């Protein structure tokens, strides 16, 4: 599960992801919480190098999936 952006204490925004962890017998062990710096993520995937006229949006605020509002929209021209 990927959560909406969080404001980091040290500045910037991050996405929070919960990743399930399973034992060798496929029984659920627990969750791993991962904080992803959005600026670094977008830079690492070369978001700024996309060709003209792309619009990118992430939606699903408050865990509502496709019914949730957009919480990130980027226009690249």
PDB file of N, CA, C and O in Angstrom, chain B, residues numbered from 101:
ATOM      1  N   UNK B 101       0.838  -1.161   0.000  1.00  0.00           N
ATOM      2  CA  UNK B 101       0.000   0.000   0.000  1.00  0.00           C
ATOM      3  C   UNK B 101       0.888   1.232   0.000  1.00  0.00           C
ATOM      4  O   UNK B 101       1.885   1.298   0.720  1.00  0.00           O
ATOM      5  N   UNK B 102       0.518   2.190  -0.806  1.00  0.00           N
ATOM      6  CA  UNK B 102       1.258   3.440  -0.910  1.00  0.00           C
ATOM      7  C   UNK B 102       0.382   4.554  -0.355  1.00  0.00           C
ATOM      8  O   UNK B 102      -0.752   4.730  -0.801  1.00  0.00           O
ATOM      9  N   UNK B 103       0.890   5.303   0.605  1.00  0.00           N
ATOM     10  CA  UNK B 103       0.114   6.368   1.232  1.00  0.00           C
ATOM     11  C   UNK B 103       0.435   7.711   0.606  1.00  0.00           C
ATOM     12  O   UNK B 103       1.464   7.895  -0.044  1.00  0.00           O
ATOM     13  N   UNK B 104      -0.475   8.639   0.822  1.00  0.00           N
ATOM     14  CA  UNK B 104      -0.329   9.986   0.284  1.00  0.00           C
ATOM     15  C   UNK B 104       0.926  10.654   0.819  1.00  0.00           C
ATOM     16  O   UNK B 104       1.523  10.171   1.781  1.00  0.00           O
ATOM     17  N   UNK B 105       1.332  11.755   0.210  1.00  0.00           N
ATOM     18  CA  UNK B 105       2.565  12.424   0.637  1.00  0.00           C
ATOM     19  C   UNK B 105       2.538  12.878   2.090  1.00  0.00           C
ATOM     20  O   UNK B 105       1.516  13.322   2.613  1.00  0.00           O
ATOM     21  N   UNK B 106       3.694  12.750   2.714  1.00  0.00           N
ATOM     22  CA  UNK B 106       3.906  13.226   4.081  1.00  0.00           C
ATOM     23  C   UNK B 106       4.927  14.352   4.014  1.00  0.00           C
ATOM     24  O   UNK B 106       5.850  14.309   3.200  1.00  0.00           O
ATOM     25  N   UNK B 107       4.767  15.356   4.864  1.00  0.00           N
ATOM     26  CA  UNK B 107       5.766  16.411   4.954  1.00  0.00           C
ATOM     27  C   UNK B 107       6.855  15.933   5.908  1.00  0.00           C
ATOM     28  O   UNK B 107       6.580  15.594   7.058  1.00  0.00           O
ATOM     29  N   UNK B 108       8.091  15.910   5.420  1.00  0.00           N
ATOM     30  CA  UNK B 108       9.219  15.446   6.222  1.00  0.00           C
ATOM     31  C   UNK B 108       9.705  16.545   7.161  1.00  0.00           C
ATOM     32  O   UNK B 108       9.689  17.722   6.803  1.00  0.00           O
ATOM     33  N   UNK B 109      10.130  16.166   8.347  1.00  0.00           N
ATOM     34  CA  UNK B 109      10.643  17.124   9.328  1.00  0.00           C
ATOM     35  C   UNK B 109      11.837  17.879   8.765  1.00  0.00           C
ATOM     36  O   UNK B 109      11.984  19.077   9.008  1.00  0.00           O
ATOM     37  N   UNK B 110      12.685  17.195   8.020  1.00  0.00           N
ATOM     38  CA  UNK B 110      13.879  17.816   7.456  1.00  0.00           C
ATOM     39  C   UNK B 110      13.588  18.559   6.157  1.00  0.00           C
ATOM     40  O   UNK B 110      14.507  19.074   5.521  1.00  0.00           O
ATOM     41  N   UNK B 111      12.316  18.620   5.757  1.00  0.00           N
ATOM     42  CA  UNK B 111      11.914  19.325   4.542  1.00  0.00           C
ATOM     43  C   UNK B 111      11.595  18.371   3.417  1.00  0.00           C
ATOM     44  O   UNK B 111      12.105  17.252   3.370  1.00  0.00           O
ATOM     45  N   UNK B 112      10.764  18.812   2.528  1.00  0.00           N
ATOM     46  CA  UNK B 112      10.366  18.005   1.390  1.00  0.00           C
ATOM     47  C   UNK B 112       9.186  17.106   1.707  1.00  0.00           C
ATOM     48  O   UNK B 112       8.631  17.138   2.805  1.00  0.00           O
ATOM     49  N   UNK B 113       8.818  16.308   0.724  1.00  0.00           N
ATOM     50  CA  UNK B 113       7.699  15.396   0.881  1.00  0.00           C
ATOM     51  C   UNK B 113       8.140  13.975   0.558  1.00  0.00           C
ATOM     52  O   UNK B 113       9.096  13.758  -0.187  1.00  0.00           O
ATOM     53  N   UNK B 114       7.428  13.018   1.131  1.00  0.00           N
ATOM     54  CA  UNK B 114       7.752  11.614   0.906  1.00  0.00           C
ATOM     55  C   UNK B 114       6.468  10.805   0.790  1.00  0.00           C
ATOM     56  O   UNK B 114       5.417  11.196   1.296  1.00  0.00           O
ATOM     57  N   UNK B 115       6.578   9.680   0.118  1.00  0.00           N
ATOM     58  CA  UNK B 115       5.496   8.707   0.078  1.00  0.00           C
ATOM     59  C   UNK B 115       5.824   7.633   1.106  1.00  0.00           C
ATOM     60  O   UNK B 115       6.993   7.317   1.329  1.00  0.00           O
ATOM     61  N   UNK B 116       4.822   7.088   1.714  1.00  0.00           N
ATOM     62  CA  UNK B 116       5.006   6.019   2.685  1.00  0.00           C
ATOM     63  C   UNK B 116       4.418   4.737   2.102  1.00  0.00           C
ATOM     64  O   UNK B 116       3.270   4.721   1.658  1.00  0.00           O
ATOM     65  N   UNK B 117       5.194   3.685   2.106  1.00  0.00           N
ATOM     66  CA  UNK B 117       4.731   2.408   1.568  1.00  0.00           C
ATOM     67  C   UNK B 117       4.763   1.347   2.666  1.00  0.00           C
ATOM     68  O   UNK B 117       5.705   1.281   3.455  1.00  0.00           O
ATOM     69  N   UNK B 118       3.736   0.531   2.703  1.00  0.00           N
ATOM     70  CA  UNK B 118       3.704  -0.624   3.599  1.00  0.00           C
ATOM     71  C   UNK B 118       3.855  -1.874   2.744  1.00  0.00           C
ATOM     72  O   UNK B 118       3.093  -2.090   1.802  1.00  0.00           O
ATOM     73  N   UNK B 119       4.836  -2.686   3.077  1.00  0.00           N
ATOM     74  CA  UNK B 119       5.137  -3.884   2.305  1.00  0.00           C
ATOM     75  C   UNK B 119       4.964  -5.102   3.205  1.00  0.00           C
ATOM     76  O   UNK B 119       5.611  -5.186   4.249  1.00  0.00           O
ATOM     77  N   UNK B 120       4.098  -6.055   2.823  1.00  0.00           N
ATOM     78  CA  UNK B 120       3.925  -7.246   3.654  1.00  0.00           C
ATOM     79  C   UNK B 120       5.150  -8.151   3.589  1.00  0.00           C
ATOM     80  O   UNK B 120       5.785  -8.277   2.542  1.00  0.00           O
ATOM     81  N   UNK B 121       5.474  -8.777   4.712  1.00  0.00           N
ATOM     82  CA  UNK B 121       6.600  -9.720   4.793  1.00  0.00           C
ATOM     83  C   UNK B 121       6.032 -11.084   5.198  1.00  0.00           C
ATOM     84  O   UNK B 121       5.251 -11.187   6.145  1.00  0.00           O
ATOM     85  N   UNK B 122       6.437 -12.126   4.467  1.00  0.00           N
ATOM     86  CA  UNK B 122       5.936 -13.478   4.722  1.00  0.00           C
ATOM     87  C   UNK B 122       7.070 -14.408   5.109  1.00  0.00           C
ATOM     88  O   UNK B 122       8.204 -14.230   4.663  1.00  0.00           O
ATOM     89  N   UNK B 123       6.771 -15.392   5.930  1.00  0.00           N
ATOM     90  CA  UNK B 123       7.724 -16.440   6.291  1.00  0.00           C
ATOM     91  C   UNK B 123       7.887 -17.389   5.112  1.00  0.00           C
ATOM     92  O   UNK B 123       7.142 -17.315   4.135  1.00  0.00           O
ATOM     93  N   UNK B 124       8.872 -18.286   5.212  1.00  0.00           N
ATOM     94  CA  UNK B 124       9.134 -19.261   4.148  1.00  0.00           C
ATOM     95  C   UNK B 124       7.920 -20.134   3.857  1.00  0.00           C
ATOM     96  O   UNK B 124       7.761 -20.620   2.737  1.00  0.00           O
ATOM     97  N   UNK B 125       7.059 -20.340   4.858  1.00  0.00           N
ATOM     98  CA  UNK B 125       5.857 -21.161   4.649  1.00  0.00           C
ATOM     99  C   UNK B 125       4.662 -20.326   4.170  1.00  0.00           C
ATOM    100  O   UNK B 125       3.521 -20.788   4.207  1.00  0.00           O
ATOM    101  N   UNK B 126       4.932 -19.101   3.722  1.00  0.00           N
ATOM    102  CA  UNK B 126       3.924 -18.163   3.212  1.00  0.00           C
ATOM    103  C   UNK B 126       2.966 -17.642   4.275  1.00  0.00           C
ATOM    104  O   UNK B 126       1.928 -17.075   3.932  1.00  0.00           O
ATOM    105  N   UNK B 127       3.284 -17.816   5.549  1.00  0.00           N
ATOM    106  CA  UNK B 127       2.460 -17.224   6.597  1.00  0.00           C
ATOM    107  C   UNK B 127       2.899 -15.768   6.796  1.00  0.00           C
ATOM    108  O   UNK B 127       4.082 -15.444   6.688  1.00  0.00           O
ATOM    109  N   UNK B 128       1.952 -14.924   7.081  1.00  0.00           N
ATOM    110  CA  UNK B 128       2.213 -13.510   7.261  1.00  0.00           C
ATOM    111  C   UNK B 128       3.069 -13.281   8.499  1.00  0.00           C
ATOM    112  O   UNK B 128       2.748 -13.795   9.570  1.00  0.00           O
ATOM    113  N   UNK B 129       4.152 -12.521   8.372  1.00  0.00           N
ATOM    114  CA  UNK B 129       5.045 -12.232   9.482  1.00  0.00           C
ATOM    115  C   UNK B 129       4.814 -10.824  10.032  1.00  0.00           C
ATOM    116  O   UNK B 129       4.790 -10.617  11.245  1.00  0.00           O
ATOM    117  N   UNK B 130       4.640  -9.841   9.107  1.00  0.00           N
ATOM    118  CA  UNK B 130       4.464  -8.461   9.538  1.00  0.00           C
ATOM    119  C   UNK B 130       4.553  -7.499   8.373  1.00  0.00           C
ATOM    120  O   UNK B 130       4.502  -7.899   7.210  1.00  0.00           O
ATOM    121  N   UNK B 131       4.687  -6.222   8.701  1.00  0.00           N
ATOM    122  CA  UNK B 131       4.763  -5.178   7.688  1.00  0.00           C
ATOM    123  C   UNK B 131       6.087  -4.441   7.783  1.00  0.00           C
ATOM    124  O   UNK B 131       6.632  -4.246   8.870  1.00  0.00           O
ATOM    125  N   UNK B 132       6.586  -4.042   6.646  1.00  0.00           N
ATOM    126  CA  UNK B 132       7.781  -3.222   6.550  1.00  0.00           C
ATOM    127  C   UNK B 132       7.325  -1.847   6.083  1.00  0.00           C
ATOM    128  O   UNK B 132       6.641  -1.739   5.065  1.00  0.00           O
ATOM    129  N   UNK B 133       7.686  -0.809   6.801  1.00  0.00           N
ATOM    130  CA  UNK B 133       7.320   0.549   6.432  1.00  0.00           C
ATOM    131  C   UNK B 133       8.512   1.200   5.742  1.00  0.00           C
ATOM    132  O   UNK B 133       9.628   1.184   6.261  1.00  0.00           O
ATOM    133  N   UNK B 134       8.267   1.768   4.573  1.00  0.00           N
ATOM    134  CA  UNK B 134       9.322   2.387   3.786  1.00  0.00           C
ATOM    135  C   UNK B 134       8.922   3.820   3.470  1.00  0.00           C
ATOM    136  O   UNK B 134       7.802   4.066   3.020  1.00  0.00           O
ATOM    137  N   UNK B 135       9.819   4.764   3.701  1.00  0.00           N
ATOM    138  CA  UNK B 135       9.575   6.161   3.370  1.00  0.00           C
ATOM    139  C   UNK B 135      10.384   6.484   2.121  1.00  0.00           C
ATOM    140  O   UNK B 135      11.596   6.272   2.086  1.00  0.00           O
ATOM    141  N   UNK B 136       9.710   6.997   1.097  1.00  0.00           N
ATOM    142  CA  UNK B 136      10.344   7.265  -0.197  1.00  0.00           C
ATOM    143  C   UNK B 136      10.346   8.766  -0.450  1.00  0.00           C
ATOM    144  O   UNK B 136       9.281   9.372  -0.565  1.00  0.00           O
ATOM    145  N   UNK B 137      11.516   9.372  -0.539  1.00  0.00           N
ATOM    146  CA  UNK B 137      11.645  10.799  -0.826  1.00  0.00           C
ATOM    147  C   UNK B 137      11.151  11.047  -2.253  1.00  0.00           C
ATOM    148  O   UNK B 137      11.739  10.545  -3.212  1.00  0.00           O
ATOM    149  N   UNK B 138      10.075  11.817  -2.391  1.00  0.00           N
ATOM    150  CA  UNK B 138       9.462  12.015  -3.701  1.00  0.00           C
ATOM    151  C   UNK B 138      10.399  12.710  -4.687  1.00  0.00           C
ATOM    152  O   UNK B 138      10.474  12.310  -5.849  1.00  0.00           O
ATOM    153  N   UNK B 139      11.101  13.728  -4.249  1.00  0.00           N
ATOM    154  CA  UNK B 139      12.001  14.460  -5.140  1.00  0.00           C
ATOM    155  C   UNK B 139      13.096  13.532  -5.683  1.00  0.00           C
ATOM    156  O   UNK B 139      13.402  13.555  -6.875  1.00  0.00           O
ATOM    157  N   UNK B 140      13.676  12.722  -4.803  1.00  0.00           N
ATOM    158  CA  UNK B 140      14.719  11.793  -5.234  1.00  0.00           C
ATOM    159  C   UNK B 140      14.149  10.702  -6.139  1.00  0.00           C
ATOM    160  O   UNK B 140      14.796  10.295  -7.104  1.00  0.00           O
ATOM    161  N   UNK B 141      12.946  10.227  -5.832  1.00  0.00           N
ATOM    162  CA  UNK B 141      12.306   9.214  -6.672  1.00  0.00           C
ATOM    163  C   UNK B 141      12.079   9.747  -8.074  1.00  0.00           C
ATOM    164  O   UNK B 141      12.433   9.098  -9.058  1.00  0.00           O
ATOM    165  N   UNK B 142      11.483  10.938  -8.164  1.00  0.00           N
ATOM    166  CA  UNK B 142      11.202  11.513  -9.478  1.00  0.00           C
ATOM    167  C   UNK B 142      12.486  11.781 -10.254  1.00  0.00           C
ATOM    168  O   UNK B 142      12.519  11.608 -11.472  1.00  0.00           O
ATOM    169  N   UNK B 143      13.542  12.202  -9.562  1.00  0.00           N
ATOM    170  CA  UNK B 143      14.823  12.430 -10.229  1.00  0.00           C
ATOM    171  C   UNK B 143      15.424  11.117 -10.730  1.00  0.00           C
ATOM    172  O   UNK B 143      15.960  11.059 -11.836  1.00  0.00           O
ATOM    173  N   UNK B 144      15.333  10.065  -9.917  1.00  0.00           N
ATOM    174  CA  UNK B 144      15.945   8.783 -10.291  1.00  0.00           C
ATOM    175  C   UNK B 144      15.246   8.122 -11.480  1.00  0.00           C
ATOM    176  O   UNK B 144      15.859   7.322 -12.187  1.00  0.00           O
ATOM    177  N   UNK B 145      13.983   8.443 -11.706  1.00  0.00           N
ATOM    178  CA  UNK B 145      13.272   7.868 -12.859  1.00  0.00           C
ATOM    179  C   UNK B 145      13.259   8.833 -14.039  1.00  0.00           C
ATOM    180  O   UNK B 145      12.553   8.619 -15.025  1.00  0.00           O
ATOM    181  N   UNK B 146      14.065   9.919 -13.922  1.00  0.00           N
ATOM    182  CA  UNK B 146      14.214  10.903 -14.996  1.00  0.00           C
ATOM    183  C   UNK B 146      12.890  11.507 -15.433  1.00  0.00           C
ATOM    184  O   UNK B 146      12.652  11.693 -16.627  1.00  0.00           O
ATOM    185  N   UNK B 147      12.036  11.810 -14.481  1.00  0.00           N
ATOM    186  CA  UNK B 147      10.729  12.374 -14.766  1.00  0.00           C
ATOM    187  C   UNK B 147      10.831  13.654 -15.591  1.00  0.00           C
ATOM    188  O   UNK B 147       9.999  13.901 -16.464  1.00  0.00           O
ATOM    189  N   UNK B 148      11.849  14.466 -15.315  1.00  0.00           N
ATOM    190  CA  UNK B 148      11.998  15.739 -16.015  1.00  0.00           C
ATOM    191  C   UNK B 148      12.427  15.574 -17.472  1.00  0.00           C
ATOM    192  O   UNK B 148      12.377  16.532 -18.243  1.00  0.00           O
ATOM    193  N   UNK B 149      12.844  14.374 -17.853  1.00  0.00           N
ATOM    194  CA  UNK B 149      13.314  14.149 -19.215  1.00  0.00           C
ATOM    195  C   UNK B 149      12.241  13.591 -20.151  1.00  0.00           C
ATOM    196  O   UNK B 149      12.531  13.260 -21.300  1.00  0.00           O
ATOM    197  N   UNK B 150      11.023  13.489 -19.671  1.00  0.00           N
ATOM    198  CA  UNK B 150       9.949  13.001 -20.538  1.00  0.00           C
ATOM    199  C   UNK B 150       9.712  13.981 -21.677  1.00  0.00           C
ATOM    200  O   UNK B 150       9.940  15.183 -21.537  1.00  0.00           O
ATOM    201  N   UNK B 151       9.254  13.456 -22.799  1.00  0.00           N
ATOM    202  CA  UNK B 151       8.973  14.313 -23.945  1.00  0.00           C
ATOM    203  C   UNK B 151       7.835  15.276 -23.632  1.00  0.00           C
ATOM    204  O   UNK B 151       7.170  15.156 -22.603  1.00  0.00           O
ATOM    205  N   UNK B 152       7.623  16.218 -24.518  1.00  0.00           N
ATOM    206  CA  UNK B 152       6.623  17.271 -24.335  1.00  0.00           C
ATOM    207  C   UNK B 152       5.214  16.742 -24.123  1.00  0.00           C
ATOM    208  O   UNK B 152       4.835  15.681 -24.619  1.00  0.00           O
ATOM    209  N   UNK B 153       4.456  17.523 -23.367  1.00  0.00           N
ATOM    210  CA  UNK B 153       3.004  17.350 -23.206  1.00  0.00           C
ATOM    211  C   UNK B 153       2.576  16.083 -22.475  1.00  0.00           C
ATOM    212  O   UNK B 153       1.559  15.481 -22.819  1.00  0.00           O
ATOM    213  N   UNK B 154       3.324  15.687 -21.496  1.00  0.00           N
ATOM    214  CA  UNK B 154       2.900  14.593 -20.632  1.00  0.00           C
ATOM    215  C   UNK B 154       2.265  15.176 -19.383  1.00  0.00           C
ATOM    216  O   UNK B 154       2.742  16.178 -18.850  1.00  0.00           O
ATOM    217  N   UNK B 155       1.211  14.567 -18.924  1.00  0.00           N
ATOM    218  CA  UNK B 155       0.601  14.936 -17.648  1.00  0.00           C
ATOM    219  C   UNK B 155       0.576  13.682 -16.787  1.00  0.00           C
ATOM    220  O   UNK B 155       0.084  12.634 -17.205  1.00  0.00           O
ATOM    221  N   UNK B 156       1.107  13.803 -15.597  1.00  0.00           N
ATOM    222  CA  UNK B 156       1.214  12.658 -14.700  1.00  0.00           C
ATOM    223  C   UNK B 156       0.454  12.995 -13.418  1.00  0.00           C
ATOM    224  O   UNK B 156       0.607  14.087 -12.871  1.00  0.00           O
ATOM    225  N   UNK B 157      -0.353  12.068 -12.948  1.00  0.00           N
ATOM    226  CA  UNK B 157      -1.110  12.298 -11.719  1.00  0.00           C
ATOM    227  C   UNK B 157      -1.121  11.034 -10.878  1.00  0.00           C
ATOM    228  O   UNK B 157      -1.132   9.920 -11.403  1.00  0.00           O
ATOM    229  N   UNK B 158      -1.116  11.224  -9.562  1.00  0.00           N
ATOM    230  CA  UNK B 158      -1.238  10.112  -8.617  1.00  0.00           C
ATOM    231  C   UNK B 158      -2.508  10.377  -7.822  1.00  0.00           C
ATOM    232  O   UNK B 158      -2.690  11.461  -7.270  1.00  0.00           O
ATOM    233  N   UNK B 159      -3.375   9.391  -7.769  1.00  0.00           N
ATOM    234  CA  UNK B 159      -4.639   9.586  -7.059  1.00  0.00           C
ATOM    235  C   UNK B 159      -4.850   8.473  -6.051  1.00  0.00           C
ATOM    236  O   UNK B 159      -4.158   7.455  -6.077  1.00  0.00           O
ATOM    237  N   UNK B 160      -5.801   8.672  -5.175  1.00  0.00           N
ATOM    238  CA  UNK B 160      -6.124   7.657  -4.187  1.00  0.00           C
ATOM    239  C   UNK B 160      -5.920   8.141  -2.770  1.00  0.00           C
ATOM    240  O   UNK B 160      -5.711   7.339  -1.860  1.00  0.00           O
ATOM    241  N   UNK B 161      -5.979   9.456  -2.573  1.00  0.00           N
ATOM    242  CA  UNK B 161      -5.757  10.041  -1.252  1.00  0.00           C
ATOM    243  C   UNK B 161      -6.657   9.384  -0.213  1.00  0.00           C
ATOM    244  O   UNK B 161      -7.799   9.021  -0.498  1.00  0.00           O
ATOM    245  N   UNK B 162      -6.124   9.237   0.992  1.00  0.00           N
ATOM    246  CA  UNK B 162      -6.833   8.637   2.128  1.00  0.00           C
ATOM    247  C   UNK B 162      -7.181   7.167   1.914  1.00  0.00           C
ATOM    248  O   UNK B 162      -8.159   6.670   2.473  1.00  0.00           O
ATOM    249  N   UNK B 163      -6.383   6.474   1.106  1.00  0.00           N
ATOM    250  CA  UNK B 163      -6.585   5.038   0.905  1.00  0.00           C
ATOM    251  C   UNK B 163      -7.815   4.694   0.088  1.00  0.00           C
ATOM    252  O   UNK B 163      -8.298   3.564   0.162  1.00  0.00           O
ATOM    253  N   UNK B 164      -8.340   5.640  -0.695  1.00  0.00           N
ATOM    254  CA  UNK B 164      -9.568   5.396  -1.455  1.00  0.00           C
ATOM    255  C   UNK B 164      -9.315   4.898  -2.871  1.00  0.00           C
ATOM    256  O   UNK B 164     -10.260   4.723  -3.641  1.00  0.00           O
ATOM    257  N   UNK B 165      -8.059   4.668  -3.225  1.00  0.00           N
ATOM    258  CA  UNK B 165      -7.752   4.151  -4.556  1.00  0.00           C
ATOM    259  C   UNK B 165      -8.264   5.076  -5.642  1.00  0.00           C
ATOM    260  O   UNK B 165      -8.143   6.296  -5.531  1.00  0.00           O
ATOM    261  N   UNK B 166      -8.835   4.504  -6.691  1.00  0.00           N
ATOM    262  CA  UNK B 166      -9.288   5.318  -7.822  1.00  0.00           C
ATOM    263  C   UNK B 166     -10.428   6.272  -7.459  1.00  0.00           C
ATOM    264  O   UNK B 166     -10.722   7.190  -8.225  1.00  0.00           O
ATOM    265  N   UNK B 167     -11.062   6.078  -6.330  1.00  0.00           N
ATOM    266  CA  UNK B 167     -12.123   6.981  -5.885  1.00  0.00           C
ATOM    267  C   UNK B 167     -11.581   8.179  -5.104  1.00  0.00           C
ATOM    268  O   UNK B 167     -12.290   9.165  -4.902  1.00  0.00           O
ATOM    269  N   UNK B 168     -10.328   8.089  -4.669  1.00  0.00           N
ATOM    270  CA  UNK B 168      -9.717   9.174  -3.900  1.00  0.00           C
ATOM    271  C   UNK B 168      -9.299  10.320  -4.791  1.00  0.00           C
ATOM    272  O   UNK B 168      -9.123  10.162  -5.999  1.00  0.00           O
ATOM    273  N   UNK B 169      -9.142  11.481  -4.172  1.00  0.00           N
ATOM    274  CA  UNK B 169      -8.746  12.651  -4.952  1.00  0.00           C
ATOM    275  C   UNK B 169      -7.276  12.561  -5.372  1.00  0.00           C
ATOM    276  O   UNK B 169      -6.505  11.776  -4.821  1.00  0.00           O
ATOM    277  N   UNK B 170      -6.907  13.382  -6.357  1.00  0.00           N
ATOM    278  CA  UNK B 170      -5.518  13.451  -6.801  1.00  0.00           C
ATOM    279  C   UNK B 170      -4.699  14.165  -5.742  1.00  0.00           C
ATOM    280  O   UNK B 170      -5.132  15.185  -5.205  1.00  0.00           O
ATOM    281  N   UNK B 171      -3.513  13.638  -5.436  1.00  0.00           N
ATOM    282  CA  UNK B 171      -2.661  14.330  -4.486  1.00  0.00           C
ATOM    283  C   UNK B 171      -1.329  14.724  -5.100  1.00  0.00           C
ATOM    284  O   UNK B 171      -0.494  15.325  -4.422  1.00  0.00           O
ATOM    285  N   UNK B 172      -1.115  14.406  -6.345  1.00  0.00           N
ATOM    286  CA  UNK B 172       0.090  14.840  -7.048  1.00  0.00           C
ATOM    287  C   UNK B 172      -0.251  14.941  -8.522  1.00  0.00           C
ATOM    288  O   UNK B 172      -0.727  13.977  -9.121  1.00  0.00           O
ATOM    289  N   UNK B 173      -0.016  16.082  -9.097  1.00  0.00           N
ATOM    290  CA  UNK B 173      -0.227  16.267 -10.531  1.00  0.00           C
ATOM    291  C   UNK B 173       0.941  17.068 -11.065  1.00  0.00           C
ATOM    292  O   UNK B 173       1.317  18.092 -10.495  1.00  0.00           O
ATOM    293  N   UNK B 174       1.509  16.599 -12.156  1.00  0.00           N
ATOM    294  CA  UNK B 174       2.672  17.252 -12.744  1.00  0.00           C
ATOM    295  C   UNK B 174       2.411  17.412 -14.239  1.00  0.00           C
ATOM    296  O   UNK B 174       2.028  16.455 -14.912  1.00  0.00           O
ATOM    297  N   UNK B 175       2.616  18.592 -14.743  1.00  0.00           N
ATOM    298  CA  UNK B 175       2.545  18.814 -16.180  1.00  0.00           C
ATOM    299  C   UNK B 175       3.949  19.055 -16.670  1.00  0.00           C
ATOM    300  O   UNK B 175       4.672  19.876 -16.106  1.00  0.00           O
ATOM    301  N   UNK B 176       4.340  18.369 -17.692  1.00  0.00           N
ATOM    302  CA  UNK B 176       5.688  18.520 -18.260  1.00  0.00           C
ATOM    303  C   UNK B 176       5.525  18.948 -19.710  1.00  0.00           C
ATOM    304  O   UNK B 176       4.996  18.208 -20.539  1.00  0.00           O
ATOM    305  N   UNK B 177       5.987  20.153 -19.998  1.00  0.00           N
ATOM    306  CA  UNK B 177       5.861  20.670 -21.364  1.00  0.00           C
ATOM    307  C   UNK B 177       7.200  21.045 -21.907  1.00  0.00           C
ATOM    308  O   UNK B 177       7.298  21.500 -23.047  1.00  0.00           O
TER     309      UNK B 177
END
